[in-house]
């Protein structure tokens, strides 16, 4: 019996071995090398002097780092709650019995198949002054005088609005599908029983639909927070981090430090600072969710 179990374990290990080798080579080993880089003055050409904890001391005192982290946090606050509300709303619309049901599902999901570059350049076209779609429509309906333009990308608050709108339009499709799948798993008998008891649409949503969506919503929230903290490409294309670095996220600062300032050791240190922050946020959210689940039981 013991030999059978051992043989089964060896067979399972042989099946897992290719994945484990690839995972170690391309995930674990780069992480180990990244930690090593933080203790050196390391350029694109070679490893230089050992500097101990100097990079860590510097990163904790670097105003640029904390400003970039603050910009990333602003993006998280702007996108995460809005994404969840928008995703649930679109899922409810697409779940209704209608001749346009398939159209809704397609049109809500299609933007998510675009690359970040395509979505960002579309956003640039839409919000450009003088020739952009938004300003042209505002001129057409006379909400904007003909001799004036809104410079969406050169004012800090407007730039954040543009970045948020483009990101929501581009990424909502994946979360919409998750919420739609969760809604479709709610038994019809529960809705029928609620209607027989005299519940209206608002009561059904708040007492039945939303509680059933809570588990997937928690998952989406965690994934959205992590993804939003790692935002880079759409901001880099749309505003370049401007105006005056007022929308520059931490990932862009890491990129600029490593590849433009030729300081990979310091860039790696900033990366691990972000890693620790995300790890703490994920652990905190996991603890809060588990605590609430225990209290509910």
N, C-alpha and C positions, 0 to 999 in steps of 0.2 A: 504493500500500500504506500509505504514511504517512497519507494523507488518510482512508483507511478506519479506521485505528486512532484518529486524532484524532476522527472522527465518533462512533465507538463510545464514546470517553472522554467526549465531550460528552453523549451520550445517557445514559450511566451517571450523570454528574453531575446531569443534570436529574431523574432518578429519585431521587437521594439528597438533592437540594436541600431538599425540604419537611422531611425529618427533620433535616437539618443546621440549618435555620433554627430549628425548634422546640428542638433540643438546645442551640444557642447561647443562645437567649432564656431558656430555663427551667433550664439547668444551668450553662453556662460563665459567663454574665453574672452570675447570683446569686453564684457563687463569687468573681468579681472584686469585686463590691460587698461581699461578706462580708469579704474581705481589707482593703478600704478602711475598713470599719467598725472594725476592730481598732485603727486609728490615731487614732480620735476618741472623744470622750465623746459617745455617740450614744443618744438616748432614743427612746421610741415616737413622739414628736411631731416631732423634727427632729434633724439633725446639728448638734452644738455645737462645742466647741473641739477643735482638733488637739492631741493629747497625745503623739504619737510612739510610743515603745516602752513607755510607762508601763503599759499593759494587760498587755503581755508580762512585764514585771518583776513586776507584782503577781500574775499568775496562777502564776508559778513559786514565789512565796513564800506563796501562799494555802493555809492548812491545810485549809480546807473542800474545795478543789478536789482535793487529794491524797487526802483521806478518801473523797470520792465516787468517785474513780478506783479506790481500793482496794475499795470496795463492788462496783463493776462487775467488777473482777478476781475477787472472791470468787464472783460469779454465774457468770462464765466457767468457773472451776474446778469449780464444783458441777454445771453443766449440760452442758458439752461432753463430757467422758469418759462421763458417764452416758447422754447422748443417743446416742452412738455405740454403746455396748454394748446399750442398749435397742432401738435401731433394727435392729441386726443380729439380735438375738434374735427380735423380732417378725417380721422378714422370713423367718427360718428356719421359724418356726411357720406362717406363711401360705403358705410354699412347699411344705409337706408335702401329699401326696395325702390328702385327707380329705373327708368329706361336709360338714364345716364350713369348708372352705377359703374359699369366697366370704364366709361370715359373718365369718371372721377378718379378711379383707382390708377389708371394709366397716367393721367396728367399730374397727379400728386407724386407719383414715384419717378417719373422720367428724369427730372433734374438730377437725381442722385446717381445716375449712370454717367454723368459728365465728369470729366477730369477737373481738378481744382483750377487749372490754368484756364480752361474754357469758361467755367463758371465765373471766374474773376474778371476775365476780359469782357464777357457779356455785361457784367456789372459796371465796368468802366464805360462801356458804350452807353448804357442806360442812364448813368448819372453824370455824364460829361456836361460841362456848361456849353452853351451856344448850340451844339449839335446833338446833345443827349436826348434820349426819349422822354425822360421825366420833365425836364425843363420845356421841351417842345409841347408836351401835353398841357403843362401849366400855362404856357403862352396861349395855346389854342382855346382853353376854356376861360382865359382872361383872369386867372388867379394870380398871374405874374405879369407885371407890365412889360411891354415889348422892349423897353430900353434897359431892363434889369435882368440879371442872371443870378442863380443860386450856385455858389461854388461849393459843391458838396464835399469835395475831397481836400479842401484847403482850410476848413474850419474844424476844430477838434471834435465838437459835439456832433456836427453833421457827418464827419468821417466815421465816427463810431456807429451812427445810425445806418450808414451805407454798408459798412462791414457786417453789421448784425443782420441786416435784411438779406444780403447776398448769401451769407452763411446759412441762414434759416431756409431760404429757398432751395439752396443746393443740397443740404443734408437732412431735411425733414423727412424725405422719402423712406429712409431705412427705419426710423423710429415710428413713422406712420404705419408701416407694414407690421411692426411688432405689436402696436396697439390694436390694429385691425384684427390680427390673429387672436389676440387675447379677448376681444369683444365677441368674436365668433365662437369662442369656446364657452361662453356663458350659456347655460341651458335655457331654451325657450320657455320651459315650464315655469321658471322663476318669474319671467316677465308676465306670462299669462296669469299666474296666481296673483301678482301684484296688481294687475289691471282689474281682476275680479274683485279685489279688495278695495278698489276705488282710487288707487294711486295714479297721480298725473305724471306727465313726462318728466317734470323737474324732480319729483320725488323718486321716480324710478332711476334717474341718472345718479342722484346723490346717495341713495340708499342701496342701490344694486350695482349699477355699472361701475361707478368709481371705486367702490371697495374691491370689486373683482379685478380691477386694473392696477391696484396698489402694488402687487409684487413686481409686475413688469415695469411699472413706472419707477420704482426704486432702482431697478437695474439700469434703466435708461438714464436716470439721473446720475448714477455713478459713472457710467460710460461717457456721458455728456460732459461732466465736470473734467474728467481726465482728458478727453479729446479737446476741450476748449482751452485747457491750460497748455496744450501742446500746439496751439494754433500758430501757423507761420505763413504758409504759402499765399493764402488769399490776402492777408494784410500786406505781405511783401509786394504782391503784384498791384494791389489797389492803391495803397497809400505809400508804400515803401517805409512804413513806420512813422510817417509824418502826419500832420505838419509839426516840424521841430521835434521829432521823436516822441510825439504825444500819443501815438498808437503803437509804438514798438513793443512787441511782446518779448518774453524772456528767450524764446527759441531763436528769434531773429538776433538778439544780442549775442547769444551763444555762437551762432553762425558767423556774425561779424567779427567776434573776438578770435575765433579759431582760424577762419580762412582769409579774413582781410587784415587782421592785426597779427597774424602768424603766431598766435599764442594758444596752442592746443591744450596745454596743461591747465591754464586758467579756464578755458572753455569747458573742459571736462569737469572741473570743480563746480562750475555753475550748473552743469547737467546733473550732477549728483545732488546738488542742493534742491533742484526741481524734483528729482526722484524721491528724496526724503519727504518733501512737502506733499507730493501726490500719495505717497505711502501712508503718511499720517492721515490725510483726508479720507482715503479709502478705508483705513482701519477704523476711523471715527464713525464713518457712515455705516460700516458693517456692524459696529457695536451698537449704534443707535437703533438700527433696523432690528437686530436680534433682541434687543431689550424691549422694544415695542411689541415684537412678536410674542415674547414670553409673557408680557403683561396682558396681551389679548387672550392668551390661552388660560 
